[in-house]
Amino acid sequence: MQRPPMKSAADNMIVPILRISFPREDRLGRGKMELLEHIRETGSISAAGRAMDMSYRRAWLLVSDMNRMFKVPVVESQRGGQKGGGAALTPFGETLLARFRQMEQTLQETLADDLAWLEANRSQRS
């Protein structure tokens, strides 16, 4: 029988979630950033999708959305060939990922006192 993963104290903490909403209902959030990290690690949109338990089509649509949202591509893909294709973050994609992660850190640091207050006052039933 497989045991459930151990929960840490951090799993039960209040965490702010950054999501940027653009006009035309475009959004940028932690899911797309995680997908970019997996693409960077694996060199593949399909492998990145599998790592997140999503279909290739869903991963490809998210990448397509991000590429459409900006003036320059976030991810470049290569079809077939000797190496079987692949994908990589563009320099802009690398910068986007780094800046988004920095925004998350800034949000966490800026709200630290308020989050501590919320944590101290929340019901333990949550």
N, C-alpha and C positions, 0 to 999 in steps of 0.2 A: 504494500500500500504506500502510495506517495504522500509525503507530508506536505501541508501547505507551507508557503514561504513564511519565514519568521518576519514578524512586523517589528519595525524599530519605533522608537519614540517619535521620530520625524514623520512617520506615516500618519500620526494622529494630530499633527500640528496644522494650524491655519496657514494657508499659503495663498498669496495673491496670484492671480493668473492674468498674464498680459495677452490681450487680443486687440489688434489694430483693425479697425473697420475703415475701409476705403469707400469712396462713392461707387455706385453700381454693385453694391453688395459684396465686393471683394473683401476678403479677410486674411489676416496674417496672424498666426498664433503658434502655440507650442507644437502642435501636430505637424505642421508644415516644416517647422524648424527641425524637429526630430527626423523627419523624412530626409531633409538635406544632410543631416549628420550621417544617416545610414548610407546615403548615396556616396558621400565622401569616403566612408569606410569601405564600402563594397565595390564601388565603381559600377553600380548597376541599379537601375530603377526597380527591376523585378525583385532583386535580392533585398533592396531597401524595403519594398512593400512587404515581402515575406517576413522580414525582421519585425515588422509592425503588425503582422497578421492581417494584411490587407491585400486585395487582388492587385495584379499588375495594372489592370485598367484603372482602378481607383488611384494608385500611385501616379500613373502616367497623367491622369486628369488633374491631380494636384500640382504636378510639375508644370503642366501646360498652363494652369491658372496663374502660377507664379511668374512664368515667362511672359505671359500676357500683361501682367500687372505693372511691369517696369519697362523702362526704355530699352534696356539691354537684357539678354537672357540671364537667368539664374542658374540654369542647368543646360549643358550641351550634351546631346546624345549622339552616338555613332551607331549606325545600323550594320549588322552582319560583318562580313569580312573575315580575315584570317583569325582575328582575336574574338570573333563572335559578337562584336558590338560592345557597348558599354555607355556609361554616363559619368560626367564629372561636373562639379561645381565650377562655374566661371569665376574669374576674379571678383566680379560683382556679387556673385552668390556667396563666396567666402566672406566678403565684407558685410553683406546682408545678415548672414548667420551670426557673425561676431558682434555686430551692432545690436541685433535683437537680443542676444544673450546679455549684452551689457545693459540694455534697457531693463531686462528682467532683474538684474542685480541692483540697478538703481532703484527700481520700484520696491524691491525687498528692503533695501537699506533705508529708503525714505519713509516707508511705512512701518518700520520696525517697532517704534514706540506704540503706535496705534494697534498693530497686530498683537503686541504683548498685552495691551489693555483688553482687547477682545478675548484673547486666550484666557486671561485671568478671570473674565466675567462670563465665559460661556458655560452652559450646562454640560455636565459630564455625560449626559445621555446622547450627545451628538456623535 
